[in-house]
């Protein structure tokens, strides 16, 4: 459905990332002018290659922590962030800067333009929750100096900034807390569990599970998440959030590994590793507010979403195999590291 009432100029920070690129595509299909801001520290140029020739799409290549020199936009989706646990634990200071200083730059731009601005926060603000499922009223159980804190606390601080800019300046804000999201364009090396399991299953190698595998997660397919973001952005001004966006269909990590192994026909078995510090034991959103205020609920089941994702990987593998000697195709895959790595893994499996 179309959820933005009239054509607008819309900035998407982090627009070359996994989620951001899907959002950019959807906005373009609805007739908007889209400006993608990204420095490609974790986003991929390949995610937006197909958009570069679109007359309504433009790319602003810069770091979100630097001043944003746009003259006028109507809406801003702030998705810029290092979201991969492996990446943000390797670069915690930059992760904090992106989440905190980046939020300030985005908010200052919104003030200058009179734009509405949406902050993509995270379920990580709840930490290792003592309440299950997690409602927005739950204040969390977060270790402020732990190895994950650069991301968790950075997002919490960004929420505070958004709320204070609204209180002090009357800015039109929206805050959503995004739970685990998956789908095409995931990077196999980003450390997130679904991309990791697909990568290892396609290679036939052991599927790494930290801890006993009984920790639970809830996974939302990317098209459902994009729909939720757009509904929140275009909701009544009085609806500011935070609102949870996620799929309450809960599964333990071991069960997820078995699903992906069965789907891919892989003989890969779980490999149990030591648990990770501050890793939540349970993660499931209470989305009753999103249902009531936005009329939103996920439409894609986990089984269907995993099948869609696997089908995309199979298409990538077929493309890689059919064009293995084609320098143009090789350049395309190299420009899209997520697609390239998955395709290479799947193609190797197909040849064995």
Secondary structure by P-SEA (a helix, b strand, c coil): ccccccccbbbbcccccaaaaaaaaaaaaaccbbbbbcccccccccccccccccccccccccccccccccccccccccccccccaaaaaacaaaaaaaaaaaaaaaaaaaaaacbbbbbbcccccccccccccccccccccccccccaaaaaaaaaaaaaaaaaaaaaccccbbbbbbcccccccccccccccaaaaaaaaaaccbbbbcccccbbbbbbcaaaaaaaaaaaaaccccccccccccccccccaaaaaaaaaaaacccbbbbbcccccccccbbbbccccccccccccccccaaaaaaaaaaaaaaaaaaaaaacccaaaaaaaaacaaaaaaaaaaaaaaac
